[in-house]
Amino acid sequence: MEKFRKITEINIALNHVVIHSKEFVKIDNVDVELALPVHTISYVNSISGREQLLATQPENVVSSVFAIWGDNPTVEE
C-alpha cells in the first residue's frame, strides 16, 4: 500500500497562500482517503516565504501562486 498526500484546496491572497491536503492510499488502483485530519500549511509572500514555497511544493502549485503574487514580495521580513 502506497501512502501519499493530495492537495485538496489552495487559497491564494496577495500576501499569503494556504494549502490544504489529505492523506490517501492506493488500493487496487483506487485512491482511498484516510480518515486523518486535513494537513494545512501556509506561506507568506516574503522573500523567505517564496523560497519555502519553491522548496516544498510542486511546480504547478508554485506557478499558480506566483501568477497571483507577481514577481515581487509584498511582505517584509
N, C-alpha and C positions, 0 to 999 in steps of 0.2 A: 504494500500500500504506500503510495506516494502522497505525502502531506505537502500542501502548498497554499499560498495566500493569493487571493484575488482582490483587486481594488474594486470596491462597490460604489464609491461616491467620492467626488472631488469638488470641494467648494473653494473657488478662487475669488479673492478680493484683491484690490490694488496693493495692499500692504501685507497680505499673508495668504497662505493656502492651507486647507485642512483636508487630509486624505484619510478615508475610511476603508478598511479592508477586512475580509473574513477568511477564516481557515477552511480549507477543503481537503478531501482525499479523493483519489480516483479509484473507483471500484468498477471493474468490468467496463472500462472506458466511459464511465459516467462520473461527473463531478458531484460529490456529495458534501453538502455543507455541514461542518461540525458545529455542535451546539456550544460554541465558545463565545466569549464577549467579542464585540467588534474591536479591532485594533485601530486606533486613531493616532495620527502623527501630524504635526503642523510645522510649517516653515515660515519665517518672516522674510519679507522682501528686502533683505540687507545683504551685504557682501558675504557674510558667513552663512546666512540662511540659503542663499543661492548656491554656495559651494556644497552645503549639506544636501540640498535637493539633488544637485548633479551627481553626488557620490552615492546616493541611496535609492533613487527612483529610476524606473525605466525611461528610455529616451522619449517615448511617446508622451509620457506624463510631463516630463521636463519641458518638452516643446509646447505642450498645451499651456502650461503655466507661464512660460516666458512669452508666449503670444499675447497674454493678457498683461503681464508685468512690464513688457517692453525691455529695453536694453539697460536701463539704469535702476539701481536700488531706490526705494522710496523711504526706507527706514535706516536711520543712522545707528551704528553700533553703540 
